[in-house]
Amino acid sequence: MDFELVPPSGVGPLQIGMHWEAASAALDSLRDLSSVSESDRPGQHIFRPSGLMIAIHCTRGHLESVELGSQPLNHTDRVRFLGAEIFALPAQDVVTRMRAHTPIYADPEDPASYIAPDLLLSFWRPFAADDDPEEEQGYYFNSVLLARPGYYDTPAEAEERLRQNR
């Protein structure tokens, strides 16, 4: 199955801002009933047979973010953005492709990870090992998070956003 990231809207049936009950049902619809994982937690996350984990995070009753991760074991599930397979390309290739479309920065608290704040996307890996393709844990991203507008705001930015929306 292909999972196309569409920031800031969502991915597949998981649409940012939807009510948590609808988000939970949408997450459940992505479960492969022929191979349900014992690790699945309804309303929180599922694991597909490929190894792809899909997690939802709700705040105040609405879907705030969707995280896809745990590098798929095979390519039956693909996470894509603008035609690029996020977990099949080396992390630096993903960053280079993203820079052609939007600003993307190394996370100041975790330089192995990157944030594309204008698209509300973040990419994570446990450590940077960009030059060593044998080191899959750092050569590829392990997860991508798509979030609601304001997710990355500082307290001052959040206050300003509230002021503007009044």
N, C-alpha and C positions, 0 to 999 in steps of 0.2 A: 504494500500500500504506500502511496506517496502522501507525504504530509508537507504541504506547501505553506511556509510561513508568510502571513499577510499582515505585517505590522501597520497600524496598531490594532487591526481588527481581530486577528486570532489565527487559528490553524484548524482547518477542517470544521467540524461542528462546534468546536470550542471558541466562542466569541467573547472577547473581553467585554466586561460589563454585564454579561447575562446573569440572571438570578442563580444562586448557588444550586437550587434544585435542578434547574435546566442544565447547568454545567455538569452536575453529577450524572445526570441521565446521558448527556453527550459523551462524557468520559466512558460511561458504561457501554455505549454503543460502539466504542473502539476496541472493546475486549474481543478476543478471538475465543468464542465459546467452545471450540474444539480443543483448546489448550489453555485453560484458565490457570494462571499462576497462583501458587499458595501465598505469594508475596503481595498480591493485589489487596488494596484497601479501598473499598467503595467510598466515593466522594473525595478521595485523596490521590491515589495513583494506581496505574495498572502496568503490567509487564506483558508485552506482546511476545509471541513465540520467537521472534527474531532477536529478542533481548532488549528491544526498545522500551524504555520506561516513559510513560506520559503521566505527568503530575499536574494537578490544578491547585491553585492557591486562591482562596476566597477571603475577602475582608468585608465586613459590614453587609454580608449577604449577597455579594456579587463577585464574579470572577475577576481577579486582579492580575493573575499571570498564569502562563502555561509553560511548563518546563518539559523538554524532551531530552532524554539522555541515555547514558549507559550504552555506548557504541553498539549498534546492532551487530549480532553475530554473523548475520548474512545480509544480503541486500534485498530481502523481500519487503522490508520497510525502508523507505528513504525519506530523510528530512531535507527539504529543498528550500532555497531562497534564490529568486531570480535565476532559476535553472541550475544552480550549483548544489551538489549534494554536500551538505554541511559536514557529515561525519565520514565521508569518503575522500575528502581532500585534506592535504596537510593543513594544519592550523594557519600557517603563514600564507598559504594560497587563499584561504577563506578571507583573511584580513586584507590581502591585496585586492581581491574581488570586491569586498565591501567598500574599500576606499575609493573605488571607481564610482560609487553611488552616494556615499554619505561619509561624514566624519566617523572614525572609529578609533578608540583610544585604549591603550593598555590600562587596566584597572590599577589605580595608584596603590591600592591595598594588596593587590595580587597580580603582579605583572605578567603572569602566565595566562591571564584571562583578559578579555576585551569587552568594551561597552560601546555600542552604537546608539548614543542617547537620542538622536533625532528619530530613530526607528524603534526605540524602546526594545532593543535586542541586546542580550549579553551572551557571551560565549565563554565557557569554562573548560579548563583542563587542570589536572593536579599539579603540573609543573611544566616549565618550558624546556623542551628538548628539540628545538626546531631543526637542528642539523642531523639528527639521528633517526632515520626512518625505522630502525629496529626497535626504538623506544616508543611503542604505540601510545603509552599513557601520557606522553607530552607532545608527541608529533601531531596528533589529531585532537580536535576538541572532543570532550566527553559529554557536554550538554549545551543546550541553547535555551534561553529564557526569553519569552515574549511577554511584555507587560503593558499595563494600562498607562495612559498619559499621566505624568506626575510621579510615576514609580521611583524615579531616580532623583527627585527633587530634594534639595537640602531643606531644612526647616524654614529658612527665609524664602526660598522659592515656593514652597507649599503655601506659606502665608500669602505671598503675592498672588498665586493662582486662585486662592480662595477669594481674595479681594476683587480680582478681575471677574470672577464668576457671580458676584453678588448683584 
